[in-house]
Amino acid sequence: MERFFAILGVADWVEFWWVAFGLFGQMMFTGRFLIQWIASERARRSVVPLAFWYFSLIGGVILLSYAIHRHDPVFILGQSLGVFIYTRNLWLIRREMRDAG
């Protein structure tokens, strides 16, 4: 088990689960690009589906939590701005849908 922890750069199970949590956030964040790409290919034009913004927000919040846990100011700053932008885009989309309906 020590070698496995060393490969991941963790000292114990708590840190292991934080790394697993961070990797899940990164997968969510990466998944948004796949969603956008598939939607654009299907539409045969550039499309940003609603799911893109939800994946961005969920992945961003998880990565921000991970960055805060790791005390990484560069990562914290980058993810904080992203979370704000994703939330704002979802709010604008919701308002537009409400006004249209």
trRosetta pair geometry for C-beta under 8 A, 3 or more apart (Angstrom, degrees):
i j d omega theta_ij theta_ji phi_ij phi_ji
1 4 5.5 -54 -154 37 41 115
1 5 6.3 41 150 -18 71 104
2 5 5.7 -55 -149 38 32 111
2 6 6.2 36 151 -23 65 106
3 6 5.4 -52 -147 34 33 115
3 7 6.5 39 152 -24 64 100
4 7 5.8 -50 -153 28 31 113
4 8 6.8 14 154 -3 62 108
5 8 6.0 -67 -151 48 32 102
5 10 4.9 -99 -159 78 83 80
5 11 6.5 86 168 -116 131 13
5 12 7.4 36 -135 -57 142 18
5 15 7.8 77 -152 81 102 115
5 16 6.7 -78 -112 -73 85 108
6 9 7.3 34 -173 -76 32 34
8 16 6.5 68 99 -116 156 75
8 19 5.4 114 176 126 120 172
9 19 7.6 141 65 -94 85 142
10 15 3.6 174 -151 112 105 116
10 16 4.9 157 109 -67 163 61
10 18 7.7 158 -114 54 127 97
10 19 5.7 -107 -56 -17 131 136
11 15 5.6 74 38 18 68 149
12 15 5.5 97 56 15 66 98
12 16 7.0 -113 111 -8 38 94
13 16 5.1 -49 -144 33 38 119
13 17 6.4 36 158 -18 69 100
14 17 6.1 -57 -155 35 29 106
14 18 6.7 30 147 -18 62 105
15 18 5.4 -51 -149 35 38 115
15 19 6.4 39 152 -19 68 102
16 19 5.8 -57 -154 36 31 110
16 20 6.4 31 149 -18 66 106
17 20 5.3 -48 -143 38 37 114
17 21 6.2 44 152 -23 65 103
18 21 5.5 -51 -147 35 32 115
18 22 6.3 33 152 -18 64 105
18 66 6.5 136 178 -129 86 82
18 69 5.6 -145 -148 128 132 154
18 70 7.7 150 154 -58 133 88
19 22 5.6 -52 -147 38 32 113
19 23 6.3 34 153 -19 65 104
20 23 5.7 -53 -147 37 31 111
20 24 6.5 35 151 -21 63 103
21 24 5.7 -52 -152 33 31 113
21 25 6.6 33 150 -18 63 104
21 62 6.4 -148 165 -168 84 104
21 65 7.3 -70 143 98 128 118
21 66 6.1 180 105 -82 98 105
22 25 5.6 -52 -151 35 34 114
22 26 6.4 34 151 -19 65 104
22 62 7.2 167 -113 147 36 94
22 63 6.7 79 -144 -114 74 60
22 66 3.7 109 -95 -134 97 153
23 26 5.5 -51 -148 36 35 113
23 27 6.4 39 151 -21 65 101
24 27 5.6 -51 -150 34 33 112
24 28 6.6 35 151 -18 64 102
24 62 6.4 -95 94 174 89 155
25 28 5.7 -52 -150 35 33 112
25 29 6.2 33 152 -19 66 108
25 58 7.8 -151 -129 134 71 69
25 59 5.1 122 -175 -154 66 60
25 60 7.8 172 -171 -25 108 9
25 61 7.7 -138 -129 76 117 52
25 62 2.9 -161 -96 105 113 117
25 63 4.3 174 142 -53 136 70
25 65 7.6 -175 -73 47 151 98
25 66 6.0 -145 28 -11 151 133
26 29 5.5 -53 -145 39 33 114
26 30 6.1 31 155 -16 66 107
26 59 7.0 98 -97 -158 13 109
26 63 6.6 96 -67 -86 64 112
27 30 5.7 -55 -142 41 30 108
27 31 6.1 41 153 -31 63 106
27 59 7.7 -150 73 -112 42 112
28 31 5.5 -51 -148 28 29 119
28 32 7.3 41 152 -31 58 92
28 55 5.4 -164 175 -162 79 79
28 58 5.1 -97 172 101 149 103
28 59 3.5 -168 98 -77 99 93
28 62 6.5 93 37 29 139 140
29 32 6.2 -43 -168 10 33 113
29 55 7.1 155 -101 151 25 88
29 56 6.9 65 -128 -122 67 46
29 59 3.2 168 -60 160 72 146
29 60 6.7 110 -97 -55 108 57
29 63 6.3 21 -45 -32 142 136
30 33 6.0 -49 -171 26 49 110
30 34 7.1 44 140 -14 71 102
30 59 7.7 168 4 -131 50 154
31 34 5.4 -54 -154 37 46 113
31 35 6.2 48 149 -22 73 103
31 55 5.2 -125 90 -156 99 140
31 59 7.4 176 38 -61 94 135
32 35 5.6 -51 -148 35 35 114
32 36 6.3 33 154 -17 66 105
32 51 7.6 -171 -124 126 71 75
32 52 4.9 91 -165 -149 95 63
32 55 3.7 178 -77 98 91 125
32 56 5.1 72 -105 -58 163 74
32 59 6.7 -113 -20 11 119 143
33 36 5.7 -54 -146 38 32 110
33 37 6.1 33 155 -20 65 109
34 37 5.7 -55 -143 38 29 112
34 38 6.2 28 159 -17 65 107
35 38 6.1 -57 -145 38 26 107
35 39 6.2 23 157 -16 63 110
35 49 6.1 -105 152 54 105 121
35 51 5.0 -121 -174 103 150 115
35 52 5.4 -168 95 -78 120 72
35 55 6.2 153 10 1 146 152
36 39 5.9 -57 -146 39 28 110
36 40 6.2 26 157 -18 64 110
36 47 7.1 -173 -157 88 66 66
36 48 5.9 -8 -125 -117 108 59
36 49 6.8 -160 -98 21 56 85
36 52 4.9 61 -68 -100 97 130
37 40 5.8 -59 -148 38 27 110
37 41 6.3 27 155 -19 64 107
38 41 5.7 -54 -146 36 30 111
38 42 6.4 29 156 -18 64 107
39 42 5.9 -56 -149 37 30 110
39 43 6.2 14 158 -5 66 112
39 47 4.5 -111 131 89 106 121
39 48 7.7 121 88 -108 142 10
39 49 4.5 -163 -91 -29 165 119
39 52 7.7 -91 18 -43 146 114
40 43 6.0 -63 -140 48 29 101
40 44 7.9 129 164 -55 56 6
40 45 6.6 -110 -154 94 75 32
40 46 5.2 -6 -127 -122 121 37
40 47 4.8 -174 -84 29 62 82
41 44 7.2 23 -175 -76 31 47
42 47 7.9 -51 62 31 87 147
43 47 4.7 87 29 -33 151 137
48 52 5.2 -94 -171 50 75 156
48 53 7.6 70 156 -42 104 91
49 52 5.3 123 64 -12 66 97
50 53 6.0 -56 -165 33 45 107
50 54 6.7 39 144 -14 73 106
50 93 6.4 152 -114 165 94 157
51 54 5.5 -56 -146 40 41 111
51 55 6.0 40 156 -18 73 105
52 55 6.1 -58 -148 40 25 107
52 56 6.2 29 152 -22 62 109
53 56 5.4 -50 -145 36 32 117
53 57 6.3 32 156 -19 65 105
53 86 5.6 156 -163 -159 76 83
53 89 5.1 -140 -125 103 131 119
53 90 5.0 164 144 -70 133 87
53 93 6.9 180 27 -1 166 149
54 57 5.8 -53 -145 37 31 109
54 58 6.2 25 159 -13 66 108
54 90 7.3 94 -72 -98 64 128
55 58 6.0 -55 -139 42 29 106
55 59 5.8 24 163 -12 65 114
56 59 6.2 -62 -142 45 21 106
56 60 5.8 22 159 -21 62 116
56 82 7.1 -129 175 170 100 104
56 86 4.3 -165 113 -112 112 131
57 60 5.7 -57 -140 39 24 112
57 61 6.3 23 161 -18 63 106
57 83 6.7 86 -138 -138 65 67
57 86 4.1 -176 -75 133 78 134
57 87 6.3 105 -117 -67 119 65
57 90 6.5 -6 -49 -29 146 141
58 61 6.1 -54 -146 35 27 107
58 62 6.4 23 156 -14 62 108
59 62 5.9 -59 -148 40 30 109
59 63 6.1 24 157 -14 67 111
60 63 5.8 -58 -141 42 28 107
60 64 6.0 32 157 -22 65 107
60 79 5.5 162 -164 -161 78 87
60 82 4.7 -148 -129 113 132 113
60 83 4.4 177 134 -78 126 76
60 86 5.7 171 17 8 152 148
61 64 5.6 -51 -144 36 29 113
61 65 6.4 33 154 -20 62 104
61 83 5.9 99 -74 -117 66 123
62 65 5.7 -53 -152 34 31 113
62 66 6.4 31 150 -18 64 107
63 66 5.4 -52 -146 38 35 115
63 67 6.2 38 153 -21 67 105
63 75 7.3 -120 161 176 96 107
63 79 5.0 -156 105 -113 101 140
64 67 5.6 -53 -145 37 32 112
64 68 6.3 34 154 -20 65 103
64 76 6.7 80 -148 -133 74 58
64 79 3.9 -171 -80 128 81 131
64 80 6.2 110 -125 -69 124 57
64 83 5.7 -16 -38 -40 149 139
65 68 5.8 -53 -148 35 29 111
65 69 6.4 31 152 -19 63 106
66 69 5.7 -54 -151 36 31 113
66 70 6.3 18 154 -8 65 111
66 75 7.9 -69 97 144 87 139
67 70 5.8 -63 -144 47 30 105
67 72 4.8 -92 -156 59 81 104
67 75 3.7 -154 -124 115 125 112
67 76 4.6 -179 131 -69 123 63
67 79 5.6 169 11 18 149 141
68 71 7.4 29 -177 -74 33 40
68 76 6.0 92 -75 -106 65 111
70 75 7.2 17 74 58 124 146
72 75 3.9 28 109 28 122 116
72 76 6.1 159 87 -21 64 86
73 76 5.4 -52 -138 37 32 115
73 77 6.2 34 162 -21 65 104
74 77 6.1 -55 -152 34 26 109
74 78 6.5 21 154 -13 62 110
75 78 5.8 -58 -146 40 30 110
75 79 6.1 19 162 -10 67 112
76 79 6.3 -64 -143 44 24 101
76 80 6.0 29 159 -27 64 111
77 80 5.8 -54 -144 30 25 113
77 81 6.8 21 161 -14 60 105
78 81 6.4 -62 -158 35 27 106
78 82 6.5 23 151 -15 63 112
79 82 5.4 -57 -146 40 37 115
79 83 6.1 41 157 -24 71 103
80 83 6.0 -52 -147 33 28 109
80 84 6.6 30 153 -18 61 106
81 84 5.7 -56 -155 35 32 114
81 85 6.4 29 152 -17 67 107
82 85 5.7 -58 -148 38 33 109
82 86 6.2 29 158 -17 69 106
83 86 5.9 -53 -142 38 29 109
83 87 6.2 30 158 -18 63 109
84 87 6.0 -61 -150 38 26 110
84 88 6.2 26 154 -19 64 110
85 88 5.7 -55 -146 37 30 112
85 89 6.4 30 156 -19 65 105
86 89 5.8 -54 -148 36 31 111
86 90 6.5 29 154 -16 64 105
87 90 5.9 -57 -150 38 31 109
87 91 6.3 33 152 -21 65 107
88 91 5.6 -54 -148 36 32 113
88 92 6.4 31 154 -18 65 105
89 92 5.7 -53 -146 37 32 111
89 93 6.3 33 154 -19 65 105
90 93 5.7 -53 -146 37 32 112
90 94 6.3 34 154 -21 65 106
91 94 5.8 -54 -147 36 30 111
91 95 6.4 29 154 -18 64 106
92 95 5.7 -54 -146 37 30 111
92 96 6.3 31 154 -20 65 106
93 96 5.7 -55 -147 36 30 111
93 97 6.3 29 154 -18 65 106
94 97 5.8 -56 -148 37 30 110
94 98 6.3 31 153 -20 65 107
95 98 5.6 -54 -147 36 31 112
95 99 6.2 27 157 -16 66 109
96 99 5.9 -57 -145 40 29 109
96 100 6.2 25 157 -18 64 111
97 100 5.8 -58 -143 39 29 109
97 101 6.2 17 161 -14 64 114
98 101 6.2 -66 -144 39 25 103
